[in-house]
Amino acid sequence: MENQSEKNGSGFKAFAAKRIILAAVLIIAVVWALGIGLNIIGRTDRPPTASGTQQAQPEKEIAEHTASQSATVTTESHTPAPESPVIEGPVAVAPQSGEVSDMTEPSDNNTSHPKPGDVAPEPTPMQSGTTPAASDHAPTAEASHAAARPNQQTEESQTHVVEPPTEQAMRPRGVTFVEAVIQPIDYELNKRFWGWRPNDIVNFTDNINNFQLGVLEVTRRATIMLSERISRTGSTDSLNPHLEDAANWLMVTATRYWIPSPESKYKECIKELEDYKQELIKGSASFHIRTDNLIPLLASFEDLLGSCDENLVKQKNEDGSKVSFFKADDYFFYAKGVASAMATILEAVHYEFLPTLENRHGAAGLLHHALASCRQASALSPLLITNTALDGIFANHRANMAAPVSHARFYIGQLIKTLST
């Protein structure tokens, strides 16, 4: 019985499926036929464009419109013509007695000219409904402008647009250098998370602290050389008051907590440097790119790199004790801060002192190598500073930092010799 009921159920399903599919096909066919029928009915409602009746109707309307316009023109010819509006293009001059009318160009089929002494009729104003035959030869403002467009396009194509000089090219001498001096210390004070850290009571981030100390030392030396040498024509020239104050504010100890706090004085230094930059823009301050002004700056950088190099390669402290793991990372990040700030300033030196460097053969190349070495040193960022033996399995990161620092010091020394000759 169960098998019989299963067979009946499967038979009913097959029977119902066939009917459902057939009904769906019939519905689709009916909808498609209705759509085609409606489309045909919609097309038959539209006026046929190819029939003669539909073509004759527009021609009849055009003929009636032309006749009405001709009657209007004839009526208006006996009335005084109003003042014609000013139209851009060729100016039409009313013909005088005994002159030939030039209002319209004669056609090829009619070459008759008025006889001398005849008075030409006054020209009638153009109507909006003028037939094409009456306005074929009349000069219009659009035609005159269309004829002038090719000449205008030719003139525009021959005109060369001179691009304005870039903002960098318009800068006065020295502005880029001052901005490069400001940028590293400004970032550490105002843009780095947690701000200035060497004077914090609790030092959780001694690596950043030493990095900021290295940036500060480079900024100090650059500001002093800018105040004493680069901004002056000679030893008898007066010091710029803004640069003098800026150099004094940078001499505040970086680890002092307050009275005065180093953050406040360093920010005042940035303000003084900004004031000097505004004087350069106005032309009331000087910035000299002579060789004897550049050499003292490079010499101070060479001395600072030499100190970093010594701390990076030494194995024992002054008291004879071995350099500890905690001291090794201090030397590493201090040198990294020096290299980072020095790379920014050396890039500005290349821009500002380029005429001076080009006068010495190979000077620009030496500065480029020194700049590349500083960038290489500032790019080293190990997760953990190791201070193993130089021939050990693990890295000695102090030695890895010492290599680009030593290269930068060497190239700066060679640059000083080149500029001195």
Sine and cosine of phi, psi and omega as CSV:
sin_phi,cos_phi,sin_psi,cos_psi,sin_omega,cos_omega
0.00,0.00,-0.65,0.76,0.00,-1.00
-0.90,0.44,-0.65,0.76,0.01,-1.00
-0.91,0.42,-0.60,0.80,0.00,-1.00
-0.92,0.39,-0.65,0.76,0.01,-1.00
-0.92,0.38,-0.60,0.80,0.02,-1.00
-0.91,0.41,-0.63,0.78,0.01,-1.00
-0.92,0.39,-0.66,0.75,0.03,-1.00
-0.89,0.46,-0.63,0.77,0.01,-1.00
-0.91,0.41,-0.69,0.73,0.00,-1.00
-0.92,0.40,-0.58,0.81,0.03,-1.00
-0.91,0.41,-0.65,0.76,0.02,-1.00
-0.91,0.42,-0.63,0.78,0.02,-1.00
-0.89,0.46,-0.69,0.73,0.01,-1.00
-0.90,0.43,-0.65,0.76,0.01,-1.00
-0.90,0.44,-0.70,0.71,-0.02,-1.00
-0.93,0.38,-0.62,0.79,-0.02,-1.00
-0.89,0.45,-0.66,0.75,0.00,-1.00
-0.89,0.45,-0.68,0.73,-0.02,-1.00
-0.92,0.40,-0.62,0.78,-0.01,-1.00
-0.91,0.42,-0.70,0.72,0.01,-1.00
-0.90,0.44,-0.66,0.75,0.00,-1.00
-0.90,0.43,-0.65,0.76,0.03,-1.00
-0.91,0.42,-0.65,0.76,0.02,-1.00
-0.89,0.45,-0.66,0.75,0.03,-1.00
-0.90,0.44,-0.67,0.74,0.01,-1.00
-0.89,0.45,-0.65,0.76,0.01,-1.00
-0.90,0.44,-0.69,0.72,0.01,-1.00
-0.89,0.45,-0.65,0.76,0.00,-1.00
-0.91,0.42,-0.65,0.76,0.01,-1.00
-0.90,0.43,-0.69,0.73,0.02,-1.00
-0.89,0.45,-0.65,0.76,0.00,-1.00
-0.90,0.43,-0.67,0.74,0.02,-1.00
-0.90,0.43,-0.66,0.75,0.04,-1.00
-0.89,0.45,-0.64,0.77,0.03,-1.00
-0.89,0.46,-0.69,0.73,0.02,-1.00
-0.90,0.43,-0.66,0.75,0.01,-1.00
-0.90,0.44,-0.68,0.73,0.04,-1.00
-0.90,0.44,-0.60,0.80,0.02,-1.00
-0.91,0.42,-0.64,0.77,0.02,-1.00
-0.92,0.40,-0.67,0.74,0.02,-1.00
-0.89,0.45,-0.65,0.76,0.02,-1.00
-0.90,0.44,-0.59,0.80,0.01,-1.00
-0.94,0.35,-0.61,0.79,-0.03,-1.00
-0.94,0.34,-0.38,0.92,0.04,-1.00
-0.94,0.33,-0.42,0.91,-0.03,-1.00
-0.97,0.26,0.57,-0.82,0.02,-1.00
-0.93,0.36,0.76,-0.65,0.02,-1.00
-0.93,0.36,0.75,-0.66,-0.04,-1.00
-1.00,0.10,-0.26,0.97,-0.07,-1.00
-0.99,-0.10,-0.12,0.99,-0.05,-1.00
-0.97,0.23,0.45,-0.89,-0.01,-1.00
-0.94,0.33,-0.50,0.87,0.00,-1.00
-0.90,0.43,-0.71,0.71,-0.01,-1.00
-0.92,0.38,-0.51,0.86,0.02,-1.00
-0.97,0.23,-0.52,0.86,-0.04,-1.00
-0.96,0.28,-0.51,0.86,-0.03,-1.00
-0.89,0.45,-0.73,0.68,0.06,-1.00
-0.88,0.47,-0.61,0.80,-0.01,-1.00
-0.90,0.43,-0.61,0.79,0.03,-1.00
-0.91,0.41,-0.66,0.75,0.02,-1.00
-0.91,0.41,-0.63,0.78,0.01,-1.00
-0.90,0.43,-0.65,0.76,-0.01,-1.00
-0.90,0.43,-0.70,0.72,0.03,-1.00
-0.89,0.45,-0.66,0.75,0.01,-1.00
-0.89,0.45,-0.63,0.78,0.00,-1.00
-0.92,0.38,-0.64,0.77,0.01,-1.00
-0.91,0.41,-0.66,0.75,0.01,-1.00
-0.91,0.41,-0.62,0.78,0.03,-1.00
-0.92,0.39,-0.61,0.79,0.03,-1.00
-0.90,0.44,-0.65,0.76,0.04,-1.00
-0.90,0.43,-0.60,0.80,0.02,-1.00
-0.91,0.41,-0.68,0.73,0.01,-1.00
-0.90,0.44,-0.65,0.76,0.00,-1.00
-0.90,0.43,-0.64,0.77,0.00,-1.00
-0.92,0.39,-0.67,0.74,-0.05,-1.00
-0.96,0.28,-0.30,0.95,0.00,-1.00
-0.93,0.37,-0.35,0.93,0.00,-1.00
-1.00,-0.05,-0.02,1.00,0.01,-1.00
-0.94,-0.33,0.45,-0.90,0.01,-1.00
-0.87,0.49,0.72,-0.70,-0.02,-1.00
-0.96,0.26,0.74,-0.67,0.06,-1.00
-0.94,0.34,0.26,-0.97,0.01,-1.00
-0.90,0.43,0.81,-0.59,-0.02,-1.00
-0.97,0.24,0.64,-0.77,0.01,-1.00
-0.92,0.39,0.41,-0.91,0.01,-1.00
-0.96,0.27,0.82,-0.57,-0.02,-1.00
-0.88,-0.47,0.76,-0.65,0.05,-1.00
-0.92,0.39,0.64,-0.77,-0.01,-1.00
0.81,-0.58,-0.38,-0.93,-0.02,-1.00
-0.89,0.45,0.71,-0.70,-0.02,-1.00
-1.00,0.04,0.79,-0.61,0.02,-1.00
-1.00,0.00,0.82,-0.57,-0.01,-1.00
-0.97,-0.25,0.77,-0.64,-0.01,-1.00
-0.92,0.38,0.72,-0.69,-0.03,-1.00
-0.95,0.32,0.60,-0.80,0.04,-1.00
-1.00,-0.09,0.09,-1.00,-0.02,-1.00
-0.91,0.41,0.75,-0.66,0.00,-1.00
0.99,0.11,0.09,1.00,-0.01,-1.00
-0.93,-0.36,0.34,-0.94,0.00,-1.00
-1.00,0.02,0.71,-0.70,0.00,-1.00
-0.97,0.26,0.78,-0.62,0.04,-1.00
-0.92,-0.38,0.36,0.93,-0.06,-1.00
-0.92,0.40,-0.64,0.77,-0.01,-1.00
-0.80,-0.60,0.49,-0.87,0.01,-1.00
-0.99,0.14,0.77,-0.64,-0.01,-1.00
-0.91,0.42,0.58,-0.82,0.02,-1.00
-0.98,0.17,0.21,-0.98,-0.02,-1.00
-0.93,0.35,-0.49,0.87,-0.06,-1.00
-0.99,0.14,-0.38,0.93,-0.03,-1.00
-0.85,-0.53,0.97,-0.25,-0.07,-1.00
-0.94,-0.33,0.28,0.96,-0.02,-1.00
-0.96,0.26,0.60,-0.80,0.00,-1.00
-0.87,-0.49,0.50,-0.87,0.05,-1.00
-0.92,0.40,0.57,-0.82,-0.01,-1.00
-0.97,0.24,0.43,-0.90,0.05,-1.00
-0.88,0.48,0.67,-0.74,0.01,-1.00
1.00,-0.09,-0.28,0.96,0.03,-1.00
-0.96,0.27,0.58,-0.82,0.03,-1.00
-0.99,-0.10,0.84,-0.55,-0.01,-1.00
-0.97,0.24,0.62,-0.78,0.02,-1.00
-0.93,0.38,0.47,-0.88,0.01,-1.00
-0.92,0.38,0.64,-0.77,-0.01,-1.00
-0.93,0.36,0.68,-0.74,0.05,-1.00
-1.00,0.04,0.56,-0.83,0.01,-1.00
-0.92,0.40,0.49,-0.87,0.00,-1.00
-0.95,0.30,0.72,-0.69,0.03,-1.00
-0.99,-0.14,0.40,-0.92,0.00,-1.00
-0.93,0.36,-0.40,0.92,-0.03,-1.00
-0.98,-0.20,0.39,0.92,-0.02,-1.00
-0.89,0.45,0.67,-0.74,-0.01,-1.00
-0.95,0.32,0.40,-0.92,0.00,-1.00
-0.85,0.52,-0.54,0.84,-0.03,-1.00
-0.93,0.38,-0.49,0.87,-0.03,-1.00
-0.99,0.14,-0.30,0.95,-0.07,-1.00
-0.89,-0.46,0.30,0.95,-0.01,-1.00
-0.92,0.39,-0.63,0.77,-0.11,-0.99
-0.96,-0.29,0.13,0.99,-0.02,-1.00
-0.99,0.12,0.77,-0.63,0.05,-1.00
-0.96,0.29,0.73,-0.68,0.00,-1.00
-0.87,-0.49,0.27,-0.96,0.02,-1.00
-0.91,0.42,-0.62,0.79,0.01,-1.00
-0.90,0.44,-0.62,0.79,0.00,-1.00
-0.92,0.40,-0.64,0.77,0.01,-1.00
-0.92,0.40,-0.63,0.77,0.04,-1.00
-0.93,0.38,-0.61,0.79,0.02,-1.00
-0.90,0.43,-0.59,0.81,0.03,-1.00
-0.95,0.32,-0.47,0.88,-0.02,-1.00
-0.99,0.11,-0.31,0.95,-0.05,-1.00
-0.88,0.48,-0.70,0.71,0.01,-1.00
-0.85,0.53,-0.62,0.78,0.02,-1.00
-0.92,0.39,-0.65,0.76,0.02,-1.00
-0.90,0.44,-0.67,0.74,0.02,-1.00
-0.90,0.44,-0.60,0.80,0.02,-1.00
-0.91,0.42,-0.68,0.74,0.02,-1.00
-0.90,0.43,-0.64,0.77,0.02,-1.00
-0.91,0.40,-0.60,0.80,0.00,-1.00
-0.93,0.36,-0.46,0.89,-0.01,-1.00
-1.00,0.08,-0.22,0.98,-0.01,-1.00
-0.99,0.12,0.81,-0.59,0.00,-1.00
-1.00,-0.08,0.82,-0.57,0.01,-1.00
-0.99,0.15,0.84,-0.54,0.00,-1.00
-1.00,-0.01,0.89,-0.46,-0.01,-1.00
-0.96,0.29,0.66,-0.75,0.02,-1.00
-0.93,0.36,0.47,-0.88,0.02,-1.00
-0.90,0.43,0.51,-0.86,-0.01,-1.00
-0.94,0.35,0.30,-0.95,-0.01,-1.00
-0.90,0.44,-0.57,0.82,0.02,-1.00
-0.91,0.41,-0.61,0.79,-0.01,-1.00
-0.95,0.30,-0.42,0.91,-0.04,-1.00
-1.00,0.06,-0.07,1.00,-0.05,-1.00
-0.95,0.31,0.62,-0.78,0.10,-0.99
-0.93,0.37,0.35,-0.94,0.00,-1.00
-0.90,0.43,0.76,-0.65,0.07,-1.00
0.97,-0.22,-0.32,0.95,-0.04,-1.00
-0.91,0.42,-0.68,0.74,0.00,-1.00
-0.90,0.44,-0.63,0.78,0.00,-1.00
-0.91,0.41,-0.68,0.73,-0.01,-1.00
-0.90,0.43,-0.65,0.76,0.04,-1.00
-0.90,0.44,-0.58,0.82,0.04,-1.00
-0.93,0.36,-0.54,0.84,0.06,-1.00
-0.94,0.34,-0.59,0.81,-0.04,-1.00
-0.97,0.26,-0.61,0.79,-0.20,-0.98
-0.83,0.55,-0.77,0.64,-0.07,-1.00
-0.90,0.43,-0.72,0.69,-0.04,-1.00
-0.95,0.31,-0.52,0.85,0.04,-1.00
-0.92,0.40,-0.61,0.79,0.03,-1.00
-0.91,0.42,-0.68,0.74,-0.04,-1.00
-0.93,0.36,-0.50,0.87,-0.02,-1.00
-1.00,0.09,-0.70,0.72,-0.23,-0.97
-0.92,-0.39,-0.34,0.94,-0.13,-0.99
-0.90,-0.44,-0.37,0.93,0.04,-1.00
-0.98,0.22,0.61,-0.79,0.04,-1.00
-0.88,0.47,0.74,-0.68,0.00,-1.00
0.98,0.22,-0.01,1.00,0.15,-0.99
0.90,0.43,-0.57,-0.82,-0.05,-1.00
-0.98,0.21,0.78,-0.62,-0.18,-0.98
-0.90,-0.44,-0.33,0.94,-0.07,-1.00
-0.87,0.49,-0.37,0.93,-0.02,-1.00
-0.98,-0.21,0.26,0.96,0.05,-1.00
-0.93,0.36,0.56,-0.83,-0.01,-1.00
-0.91,0.41,-0.69,0.72,0.04,-1.00
-0.93,-0.36,0.87,-0.49,-0.03,-1.00
-0.99,-0.13,0.97,-0.23,0.08,-1.00
-1.00,-0.07,-0.37,0.93,-0.09,-1.00
-0.82,-0.57,0.97,0.26,-0.03,-1.00
-0.94,0.35,-0.41,0.91,0.03,-1.00
-0.91,0.41,-0.72,0.70,0.05,-1.00
-0.91,0.41,-0.58,0.81,0.02,-1.00
-0.85,0.52,-0.74,0.67,0.00,-1.00
-0.94,0.35,-0.56,0.83,0.09,-1.00
-0.87,0.49,-0.69,0.72,0.01,-1.00
-0.92,0.38,-0.53,0.85,0.07,-1.00
-0.91,0.41,-0.61,0.79,0.06,-1.00
-0.92,0.40,-0.64,0.76,0.06,-1.00
-0.89,0.45,-0.66,0.75,-0.01,-1.00
-0.89,0.46,-0.65,0.76,-0.04,-1.00
-0.92,0.40,-0.64,0.77,0.04,-1.00
-0.91,0.41,-0.65,0.76,0.01,-1.00
-0.90,0.43,-0.62,0.78,0.04,-1.00
-0.87,0.49,-0.76,0.65,-0.06,-1.00
-0.91,0.41,-0.64,0.77,0.01,-1.00
-0.91,0.41,-0.64,0.77,-0.01,-1.00
-0.93,0.37,-0.63,0.78,0.02,-1.00
-0.90,0.43,-0.71,0.71,0.02,-1.00
-0.92,0.40,-0.55,0.83,0.07,-1.00
-0.92,0.40,-0.62,0.79,-0.01,-1.00
-0.97,0.26,-0.66,0.75,-0.14,-0.99
-1.00,-0.01,-0.45,0.89,-0.11,-0.99
-0.84,-0.55,-0.83,0.56,-0.19,-0.98
-0.93,0.36,-0.56,0.83,-0.04,-1.00
-1.00,0.04,0.05,1.00,-0.07,-1.00
-0.86,-0.51,0.52,-0.86,0.06,-1.00
-0.98,0.18,-0.36,0.93,0.00,-1.00
-0.04,-1.00,-0.06,-1.00,-0.04,-1.00
-0.94,0.35,-0.31,0.95,0.00,-1.00
-1.00,-0.02,-0.08,1.00,0.00,-1.00
-0.99,0.15,0.55,-0.83,-0.03,-1.00
-0.96,0.28,0.49,-0.87,0.03,-1.00
-0.96,0.26,0.57,-0.82,0.09,-1.00
-0.95,0.30,0.80,-0.60,-0.08,-1.00
-0.89,0.46,-0.57,0.82,0.01,-1.00
-0.92,0.39,-0.67,0.74,0.01,-1.00
-0.94,0.33,-0.55,0.83,0.03,-1.00
-0.91,0.42,-0.69,0.72,0.03,-1.00
-0.92,0.39,-0.62,0.78,0.00,-1.00
-0.88,0.47,-0.68,0.73,0.03,-1.00
-0.91,0.41,-0.58,0.81,0.01,-1.00
-0.93,0.36,-0.64,0.77,-0.02,-1.00
-0.92,0.39,-0.48,0.88,0.01,-1.00
-0.96,0.27,-0.20,0.98,-0.01,-1.00
-0.99,0.13,-0.08,1.00,0.06,-1.00
-0.92,0.40,0.69,-0.72,-0.04,-1.00
-0.87,0.50,0.73,-0.68,-0.10,-1.00
-0.94,0.35,-0.43,0.90,-0.04,-1.00
-1.00,-0.06,0.01,1.00,0.02,-1.00
-0.92,0.40,0.66,-0.75,-0.05,-1.00
-0.99,0.17,-0.76,0.64,0.02,-1.00
-0.34,-0.94,0.03,-1.00,-0.03,-1.00
0.78,0.62,0.95,0.33,-0.22,0.98
-1.00,0.00,0.35,-0.94,0.07,-1.00
-0.99,0.16,0.65,-0.76,-0.04,-1.00
-0.89,0.45,-0.54,0.84,-0.01,-1.00
-0.87,0.50,-0.71,0.71,-0.03,-1.00
-0.91,0.42,-0.65,0.76,-0.03,-1.00
-0.96,0.29,-0.58,0.81,0.04,-1.00
-0.93,0.38,-0.57,0.82,0.07,-1.00
-0.93,0.37,-0.57,0.82,0.10,-0.99
-0.91,0.41,-0.56,0.83,0.08,-1.00
-0.88,0.48,-0.69,0.73,0.03,-1.00
-0.88,0.47,-0.64,0.77,0.03,-1.00
-0.89,0.45,-0.66,0.75,0.01,-1.00
-0.91,0.41,-0.63,0.78,0.05,-1.00
-0.92,0.40,-0.59,0.81,0.07,-1.00
-0.91,0.42,-0.62,0.79,0.05,-1.00
-0.90,0.43,-0.64,0.77,0.07,-1.00
-0.91,0.43,-0.61,0.79,0.04,-1.00
-0.90,0.45,-0.63,0.78,0.04,-1.00
-0.91,0.41,-0.56,0.83,0.08,-1.00
-0.91,0.40,-0.60,0.80,0.08,-1.00
-0.90,0.45,-0.64,0.77,0.00,-1.00
-0.91,0.41,-0.64,0.77,0.01,-1.00
-0.97,0.23,-0.26,0.97,-0.01,-1.00
1.00,0.04,0.22,0.98,-0.01,-1.00
-0.99,-0.10,0.00,1.00,0.05,-1.00
-0.80,-0.60,0.27,-0.96,-0.08,-1.00
-0.88,-0.48,0.46,-0.89,0.06,-1.00
-0.55,-0.83,0.92,-0.40,-0.13,-0.99
-0.96,-0.29,0.67,-0.74,-0.06,-1.00
-0.94,-0.35,0.52,0.85,0.02,-1.00
-0.95,0.31,0.31,-0.95,-0.01,-1.00
-0.91,0.41,-0.65,0.76,-0.03,-1.00
-0.94,0.34,-0.21,0.98,0.12,-0.99
-1.00,0.02,-0.51,0.86,-0.04,-1.00
-0.99,0.17,-0.59,0.81,-0.08,-1.00
-0.86,0.50,-0.71,0.71,0.02,-1.00
-0.87,0.49,-0.59,0.81,0.05,-1.00
-0.90,0.43,-0.71,0.71,0.01,-1.00
-0.92,0.40,-0.59,0.81,0.01,-1.00
-0.91,0.42,-0.63,0.78,0.04,-1.00
-0.92,0.39,-0.60,0.80,0.07,-1.00
-0.92,0.39,-0.62,0.78,0.02,-1.00
-0.90,0.45,-0.66,0.75,0.03,-1.00
-0.90,0.44,-0.65,0.76,-0.01,-1.00
-0.92,0.39,-0.65,0.76,0.06,-1.00
-0.91,0.41,-0.57,0.82,0.06,-1.00
-0.90,0.44,-0.63,0.78,0.06,-1.00
-0.91,0.42,-0.67,0.74,0.05,-1.00
-0.89,0.45,-0.65,0.76,-0.01,-1.00
-0.89,0.46,-0.64,0.77,0.01,-1.00
-0.91,0.42,-0.68,0.73,0.01,-1.00
-0.93,0.36,-0.41,0.91,-0.02,-1.00
-0.99,0.14,-0.43,0.90,-0.09,-1.00
-0.96,-0.28,-0.26,0.97,-0.06,-1.00
-0.95,0.30,0.51,-0.86,-0.01,-1.00
-0.97,-0.26,-0.32,0.95,-0.01,-1.00
-0.73,-0.69,0.49,-0.87,0.04,-1.00
-0.98,0.17,0.01,-1.00,-0.03,-1.00
-0.90,0.43,-0.48,0.88,0.00,-1.00
-1.00,0.08,0.06,1.00,0.04,-1.00
1.00,-0.05,-0.12,0.99,0.00,-1.00
-0.98,0.19,0.43,-0.91,-0.01,-1.00
-0.96,0.27,0.58,-0.82,0.03,-1.00
-0.91,0.42,0.86,-0.52,-0.08,-1.00
-0.98,0.19,0.19,-0.98,0.02,-1.00
-0.90,0.44,-0.62,0.78,-0.03,-1.00
-0.95,0.31,-0.46,0.89,0.03,-1.00
-0.99,0.12,-0.47,0.88,-0.03,-1.00
-0.89,0.45,-0.67,0.74,0.00,-1.00
-0.94,0.33,-0.46,0.89,0.10,-0.99
-0.90,0.44,-0.72,0.70,0.04,-1.00
-0.89,0.45,-0.64,0.77,-0.04,-1.00
-0.88,0.47,-0.79,0.62,-0.09,-1.00
-0.97,0.26,-0.45,0.89,0.11,-0.99
-0.90,0.43,-0.71,0.71,0.04,-1.00
-0.90,0.43,-0.58,0.82,0.03,-1.00
-0.92,0.40,-0.65,0.76,0.07,-1.00
-0.89,0.45,-0.65,0.76,0.05,-1.00
-0.88,0.47,-0.73,0.69,-0.03,-1.00
-0.91,0.42,-0.61,0.79,-0.02,-1.00
-0.91,0.41,-0.76,0.65,0.00,-1.00
-0.93,0.37,-0.59,0.81,-0.02,-1.00
-0.93,0.37,-0.57,0.82,0.04,-1.00
-0.89,0.45,-0.65,0.76,0.02,-1.00
-0.90,0.44,-0.68,0.74,-0.04,-1.00
-0.96,0.29,-0.63,0.78,0.02,-1.00
-0.90,0.43,-0.54,0.84,0.07,-1.00
-0.90,0.44,-0.64,0.77,0.07,-1.00
-0.93,0.36,-0.55,0.84,0.06,-1.00
-0.89,0.46,-0.66,0.75,0.03,-1.00
-0.88,0.47,-0.59,0.81,0.00,-1.00
-0.96,0.27,-0.72,0.69,-0.10,-0.99
-0.97,0.24,-0.64,0.77,-0.10,-0.99
-0.99,-0.17,0.33,0.94,-0.03,-1.00
-0.86,0.50,-0.67,0.74,0.07,-1.00
-0.85,0.52,-0.61,0.80,0.04,-1.00
-0.93,0.35,-0.64,0.77,-0.01,-1.00
-0.93,0.37,-0.56,0.83,-0.02,-1.00
-0.94,0.34,-0.37,0.93,0.04,-1.00
-0.96,0.27,-0.26,0.97,0.04,-1.00
-0.93,-0.37,0.84,-0.55,-0.07,-1.00
-0.91,0.41,0.85,-0.52,0.04,-1.00
1.00,0.04,-0.07,1.00,-0.05,-1.00
-0.92,0.38,-0.67,0.75,0.00,-1.00
-0.90,0.44,-0.60,0.80,0.04,-1.00
-0.91,0.40,-0.63,0.77,0.04,-1.00
-0.90,0.43,-0.67,0.74,0.05,-1.00
-0.91,0.42,-0.59,0.80,0.04,-1.00
-0.89,0.45,-0.67,0.74,0.02,-1.00
-0.92,0.40,-0.64,0.76,0.04,-1.00
-0.90,0.44,-0.65,0.76,0.02,-1.00
-0.91,0.42,-0.66,0.75,0.02,-1.00
-0.90,0.43,-0.61,0.79,0.02,-1.00
-0.92,0.39,-0.63,0.78,0.04,-1.00
-0.90,0.43,-0.64,0.77,0.04,-1.00
-0.91,0.41,-0.61,0.79,0.03,-1.00
-0.90,0.43,-0.65,0.76,0.01,-1.00
-0.93,0.37,-0.63,0.78,-0.02,-1.00
-0.96,0.29,-0.27,0.96,-0.01,-1.00
-1.00,0.07,-0.19,0.98,0.00,-1.00
-0.96,0.29,0.86,-0.52,-0.03,-1.00
-0.61,-0.79,0.95,0.31,0.03,-1.00
-0.96,0.29,0.50,-0.87,0.03,-1.00
-0.94,0.34,-0.54,0.84,-0.01,-1.00
-0.66,-0.76,0.77,-0.64,0.00,-1.00
-1.00,0.09,0.87,-0.49,0.05,-1.00
-0.94,-0.33,0.55,-0.83,-0.07,-1.00
-0.79,-0.62,0.79,0.62,-0.03,-1.00
-0.99,0.15,-0.02,-1.00,0.03,-1.00
-0.92,0.40,0.43,-0.90,-0.04,-1.00
-0.90,0.44,-0.46,0.89,0.03,-1.00
-0.96,-0.27,0.36,0.93,-0.02,-1.00
-0.99,0.11,0.06,-1.00,-0.01,-1.00
-0.95,0.30,-0.69,0.73,-0.02,-1.00
-1.00,0.10,0.31,-0.95,-0.11,-0.99
-0.97,0.24,0.49,-0.87,0.20,-0.98
-0.96,-0.29,0.99,-0.13,-0.14,-0.99
-0.94,0.35,-0.42,0.91,0.10,-1.00
-0.90,0.44,-0.66,0.75,0.03,-1.00
-0.93,0.38,-0.59,0.80,0.05,-1.00
-0.90,0.44,-0.59,0.81,0.05,-1.00
-0.97,0.26,-0.50,0.87,-0.05,-1.00
-0.92,0.39,-0.50,0.87,-0.05,-1.00
-0.89,0.46,-0.83,0.56,0.02,-1.00
-0.93,0.37,-0.52,0.85,0.05,-1.00
-0.90,0.44,-0.68,0.73,0.04,-1.00
-0.90,0.43,-0.62,0.78,0.04,-1.00
-0.90,0.43,-0.67,0.74,0.02,-1.00
-0.89,0.45,-0.67,0.74,0.03,-1.00
-0.90,0.44,-0.63,0.77,-0.01,-1.00
-0.90,0.43,-0.73,0.69,-0.05,-1.00
-0.93,0.37,-0.57,0.82,0.06,-1.00
-0.92,0.40,-0.63,0.78,0.07,-1.00
-0.88,0.47,-0.67,0.75,0.04,-1.00
-0.92,0.40,-0.57,0.82,0.04,-1.00
-0.91,0.41,-0.63,0.78,0.04,-1.00
-0.89,0.45,-0.66,0.75,0.04,-1.00
-0.90,0.44,-0.65,0.76,0.00,-1.00
-0.90,0.44,-0.68,0.74,0.00,-1.00
-0.96,0.29,-0.38,0.93,-0.02,-1.00
-0.98,0.18,-0.34,0.94,-0.04,-1.00
-1.00,0.07,0.00,0.00,0.00,0.00
